[in-house]
Each structure stands twice: as C-alpha cells, then as structure tokens.
Amino acid sequence: MDSVRLNQIGAACLCAALAVGASWGIAHTAVPEQIPAKPGVAIPHPVAPAGASIDDLVARASVEKGHAIADRQCAMCHSMAPQGPAIIGPGLFGVVGTHVGDIPGYEFSDALKAHKDETWTNTTLSAWLKSPAEYASGTKMSFPGIASETERADVIAYLNSLKPEAH
C-alpha cells in the first residue's frame, strides 16, 4: 500500500470523526438534555431506630464515619486540630462540653451568644447540626444542616473523640 492510499484512509477517518462530533454537538444544542424532576433511583439515607434518643445513637455511632462526614462538610470552615486556628468558623477540637458561643479567639454572632448559658452536649449539637438557622436564628453560619439523625450522631461521636489525651 502506498503513502497516498494511507493518507486517503487517514483523511476519511478524520472526516468521519469530525462529522460524528459535529452532529453530536448540533444535536445537544438543538435538543438540550432535560434534568429529571425527581431522581430515578432513591438514595437511601440511614434511618435511626424509632424512639432512639440522640445519646443512644451517639453511643452506637461510628467515629470513623463521623470523621469522614466532618472532613467532607465541616473541615473547609473549621479546624479539628488541637489549638487549631479559626478558619471561617471556630476550631472544633474539644468543643464538646464547652459553653455555646464561648471559644476563645473567635467572635460569635449575637444569635449564638444568646445561647451562652447552654453547653455543647449531644442534644444541643444534634439540634445545631440539624439546622443551625433553626437553633440560632440569625447565625452567621450558612450550613444547611444534616437531616439524618444517624449521620448527626456519627459527627457528634467524632466531635466527642476530639479531646486531649489523658497522660
């Protein structure tokens, strides 16, 4: 086979690829893809056992899952390290058991300062993580919350694990 014939075959393949690409682009421009109103497959969310208190859920929660959720949803704004700096929000190492809105070095909103007599317990953390805006109307935190009780329990179990080791 001579080089002219190979060039003709190469040009034909190139033209075919360009024609397929162009027709695909024109088709998607003329008929845009519709996003379905509801997903075709429901994604299951962990469901808490009926009647279980948040303390019971935290006792059975997974610190590892909580760590993964916190890394995904909290770490961009909060440090989890000992003496970690305030990023957008305050550092969360050792937060469990402290008073709400009372972490040195961070200026809290008036909405959280209004809860200063409360302590971060499993119950208050669950209410906060479910919906910060409902817990402290007017808070600066724009996080929408975690709907799943079991996922909140996992995060709370992780936060409970963030405390100085006893020597």
C-alpha positions as CSV (number, residue, x, y, z in Angstrom):
1,M,0.0,0.0,0.0
2,D,1.5,3.4,-1.0
3,S,1.5,6.5,1.1
4,V,-1.2,8.2,-1.0
5,R,-3.6,5.4,-0.1
6,L,-2.7,5.7,3.6
7,N,-3.3,9.4,3.6
8,Q,-6.7,8.9,2.0
9,I,-7.7,6.4,4.7
10,G,-6.4,8.7,7.4
11,A,-8.4,11.7,5.9
12,A,-11.5,9.6,5.7
13,C,-11.2,8.5,9.4
14,L,-10.6,12.1,10.4
15,C,-13.6,13.4,8.4
16,A,-15.8,10.7,9.9
17,A,-14.7,11.6,13.5
18,L,-15.4,15.3,12.8
19,A,-18.8,14.5,11.3
20,V,-19.8,12.4,14.4
21,G,-18.5,15.1,16.8
22,A,-20.3,17.9,14.9
23,S,-23.6,16.0,14.7
24,W,-23.4,15.3,18.4
25,G,-22.8,18.9,19.2
26,I,-25.6,20.2,17.0
27,A,-28.0,17.6,18.4
28,H,-27.3,18.6,22.0
29,T,-27.6,22.2,21.2
30,A,-30.9,21.8,19.3
31,V,-32.4,19.4,21.9
32,P,-31.0,20.1,25.4
33,E,-30.8,17.4,28.0
34,Q,-33.6,17.5,30.5
35,I,-32.8,17.0,34.1
36,P,-35.5,14.8,35.7
37,A,-37.7,16.5,38.4
38,K,-37.0,13.5,40.7
39,P,-34.2,11.0,40.6
40,G,-34.9,7.7,39.0
41,V,-33.2,5.9,41.9
42,A,-33.8,6.9,45.5
43,I,-30.6,7.1,47.5
44,P,-31.2,5.6,50.9
45,H,-30.3,7.7,54.0
46,P,-29.6,5.9,57.2
47,V,-32.7,5.8,59.4
48,A,-32.5,6.0,63.2
49,P,-34.3,3.3,65.1
50,A,-37.7,4.6,66.3
51,G,-37.7,6.1,69.7
52,A,-33.9,6.2,70.0
53,S,-32.5,9.2,71.8
54,I,-29.6,11.1,70.4
55,D,-27.5,9.8,73.3
56,D,-28.3,6.2,72.3
57,L,-27.5,7.0,68.7
58,V,-24.1,8.6,69.7
59,A,-23.3,5.5,71.8
60,R,-23.7,3.3,68.8
61,A,-22.3,5.8,66.3
62,S,-19.2,5.4,64.1
63,V,-16.4,7.8,64.9
64,E,-14.8,6.9,61.5
65,K,-18.0,7.7,59.6
66,G,-18.3,10.9,61.6
67,H,-14.7,11.8,60.7
68,A,-15.5,11.3,57.0
69,I,-18.6,13.4,57.2
70,A,-16.8,16.2,59.1
71,D,-14.0,16.1,56.6
72,R,-16.5,16.5,53.8
73,Q,-18.8,19.0,55.3
74,C,-17.1,20.9,58.2
75,A,-13.3,20.9,57.5
76,M,-13.4,23.7,54.9
77,C,-14.5,26.1,57.6
78,H,-13.4,24.5,60.9
79,S,-10.1,23.2,62.2
80,M,-10.3,19.9,64.0
81,A,-6.7,20.0,65.3
82,P,-5.6,20.8,68.9
83,Q,-5.2,24.6,69.2
84,G,-6.3,24.7,65.6
85,P,-6.9,28.2,64.2
86,A,-10.3,29.7,63.5
87,I,-10.7,29.4,59.7
88,I,-14.1,30.8,58.7
89,G,-15.6,29.2,61.9
90,P,-14.0,28.4,65.2
91,G,-11.8,25.4,65.8
92,L,-13.8,22.4,67.0
93,F,-11.2,20.4,68.9
94,G,-12.5,20.0,72.5
95,V,-15.8,21.8,71.7
96,V,-18.0,19.2,73.4
97,G,-18.7,20.3,77.0
98,T,-17.9,23.9,76.4
99,H,-20.4,26.8,76.5
100,V,-22.2,27.7,73.3
101,G,-20.6,30.7,71.7
102,D,-17.6,30.7,74.1
103,I,-14.4,29.6,72.2
104,P,-11.5,32.0,72.9
105,G,-10.2,33.8,69.8
106,Y,-13.5,33.7,67.8
107,E,-16.1,36.4,67.6
108,F,-19.5,34.7,67.6
109,S,-22.8,36.1,66.2
110,D,-25.3,37.6,68.6
111,A,-27.6,34.7,67.7
112,L,-25.1,32.2,69.2
113,K,-24.2,34.5,72.1
114,A,-27.8,34.3,73.1
115,H,-27.3,30.6,73.9
116,K,-24.2,31.2,76.0
117,D,-25.8,29.6,79.1
118,E,-26.1,26.3,77.2
119,T,-23.4,23.7,76.8
120,W,-22.5,21.7,73.7
121,T,-23.9,18.3,74.6
122,N,-25.1,15.5,72.3
123,T,-28.6,17.1,72.4
124,T,-27.5,20.7,71.6
125,L,-25.0,19.6,69.0
126,S,-27.8,17.5,67.3
127,A,-30.1,20.5,67.2
128,W,-27.3,22.7,65.9
129,L,-26.2,20.2,63.2
130,K,-29.8,19.5,62.2
131,S,-30.4,23.2,61.3
132,P,-28.1,26.0,62.6
133,A,-30.6,28.6,61.4
134,E,-33.4,27.0,63.5
135,Y,-31.2,26.5,66.5
136,A,-29.9,30.1,66.5
137,S,-31.9,32.3,64.2
138,G,-29.6,34.9,62.7
139,T,-26.5,32.9,62.9
140,K,-23.6,33.7,60.5
141,M,-23.2,30.0,59.6
142,S,-24.7,29.3,56.3
143,F,-24.5,25.5,56.6
144,P,-27.9,23.9,55.8
145,G,-27.7,21.1,58.3
146,I,-27.6,17.3,58.4
147,A,-31.0,15.8,58.1
148,S,-30.1,12.2,59.0
149,E,-30.1,11.5,62.8
150,T,-27.6,8.7,62.4
151,E,-25.2,10.9,60.4
152,R,-25.5,13.6,63.0
153,A,-24.8,11.0,65.7
154,D,-21.7,9.9,63.8
155,V,-20.4,13.5,63.6
156,I,-21.1,14.1,67.3
157,A,-19.3,10.8,68.2
158,Y,-16.3,12.2,66.2
159,L,-16.5,15.6,68.0
160,N,-16.6,13.7,71.3
161,S,-13.4,12.0,70.3
162,L,-11.6,15.3,69.8
163,K,-10.3,15.9,73.2
164,P,-6.8,16.0,74.8
165,E,-5.5,12.6,75.7
166,A,-5.1,11.9,79.4
167,H,-1.5,11.3,80.4
